[in-house]
């Protein structure tokens, strides 16, 4: 009986691994903390594991994770954090020893709904709460965005604008959560190439669009002095 039970547990564990999906450094539309990154998201039939890292940039820095952290689906429904590892639960906090120190931790949630291609991750607290909007769980889309970003990073801005536009044109309705960032990147690149007329045109397209969290994208552009 003990052997059979161990064998069953082994089969279950391997089945979970067989049907798991891993997203390495998935693209995000907007996030609250500059140095807080999603390293990977592993989705299994049993749970969803989100691995994160945050880098300290100040003397005496500290960080904690509230117990009220949610995954929010595109339809607005949410699931709650089930456990965390490597990070204190607020009001306890991890105190960084040096500037540049990185803290790695994981957050666990129930398994995602089948077919989920993007999520928001939001901490519900009173002060300095973190958030990620438009976390993309579509491998093909992540690759295409990475490619466009790499082209822009090399200084080929006109080519990058073309790639971003093609990505936008290919996106289905309802819009994925990262769509607002694609608009924002096009607007920013157009300004950097000196095409302010084009930037204004795309800014106005964003304003009348129905992208998720539209107000946050407009606010983000305005905070960088981009407003028409």
Secondary structure by P-SEA (a helix, b strand, c coil): caaaaaaaaaaaaaaaaaabbbbccccccccccccccccbbbbcccbbbbbbbbbbcccbbbbbbccccccccccccccccccccccccccbbbbbccccbbbbbcccccccccccccbbbbbbccccccccccccccaaaaaaaaaaaaaaaacaaaaaaaaaaaaaaacccccccaaaaaaaaaaaaaaaacaaaaaaaaaaaaaaccccaaaaaaaaaaaacccc
